[in-house]
Amino acid sequence: MSLSAAVKAKNSTLISLMRLSSFSSATSSTVSLKPSGRLQQTLAASVEVNGKALHSGKLSTVKLLPAIAGAGRYFEFRSRSIPASIEFAQESPLCTTLLKDGLRIRTVEHLLSALEAKGVDNCRIQIESESPDDREVEVPICDGSAKEWVDAIEEAGINVAQNHGGENVEKMVAHVNKPVYVCKNDSFVAVFPDLETRITCGIDFPQVPAIGCQWFSWKPEHDSSFARDIAPSRTFCVYEEVERMREAGLVKGGSLDNAIVCSAEHGWMNPPLRFDNEACRHKILDLIGDLSLVARGGNGGFPVAHIVAFKASAILYHLLAGHALHTELARHLTID
């Protein structure tokens, strides 16, 4: 039996066991907030990033600004505030979208991943599109990774945030109390109670040998771990699927400068890779950004838990399914 077939067999068995086990889908006791031992933080100064959007191909400008303790992370678009919260997340192909009052902000996951991992609990995110009439805007894709967002955050610096009364506020973090999972076909994301935050991710592309089956496990050991291990990993796609995605109105701004592209027949088309398992690491980058939507009021965010994610199935489905599973899990981990 091939490695890919063995992984799929074990994965199907795991999903079956999860369905028959005492896993929780969503209850009030699934997650609890506990003191983190550190204060809520924000940016020390503002910083601006400009660039092209991956899917629309349009230019957009993002300005990150400090926010008071308790404000959380939120976007400002067309003079409206749209919290970076799971409450406003909308299922959309190949990215995570926020929707409020008829205004959409697409592809938020890389920016939010960097803010969450760097400890920017409160942030005002102003975003503008190239057209003043647009009701939809997309966060710049940069080079397809979160590296430019990490660089921008480090350029701005990080300070302890204060509330309206000038007081510091301790950050509360989410702790998972019992296992939770979501799945679709051969893909799943499961969360297990743990004393520390850990992420284990697997992907399987049997039709694309250069990607194949990959696994990577990571935990934020220190402040630079994300910047070193996860942020540089770029979004990826399969060359043979690009035309289908463009026919669906996607990846209009995609290029070899903002994604790593792999051909089923010829392998990677724009080497070198930054990591041997760069595609798998990028899935962790996306997962952090999507689960950051659990945060509210500068608290919560990525939970203290062991999160295990696996993606398998047809190529295009694999690429479409990930964010939807992530946000579904985030809804299960939200504390009312």
Buried (B, 14 or more C-beta within 10 A) or exposed (E): EEEBEEBBEEBEEBBEEBEEEEBBEBEEEBBEBEEBEEBBBBBBEEBEBEBBBBBBBBBBBBBBBBBBBBBBBBBBBBEEBBBBBBEBBEEBBBBBBBBBEEBBBBBBBBBBBBBBBBBBBBBBBBBBBEEEEBEBBBBBBBBBBBBBBBBBBBEBEBBEBBBEEEEEBEBBBBBBBBBBBBBBBBBBBBBBBBEEBBBBBBBBBBBBEBBBBBEBEBEBEEEEBBBEBBBBBBBBBBBBBBEEBEEEEBBBBBBEEBBBBBBBEEEBEEEEBEBEBBBBBBBBBBBBBBBBBBBBBBBBBBBBBBBBBBBBBEBBBBBBBBBBBBBBBBBBBBBE
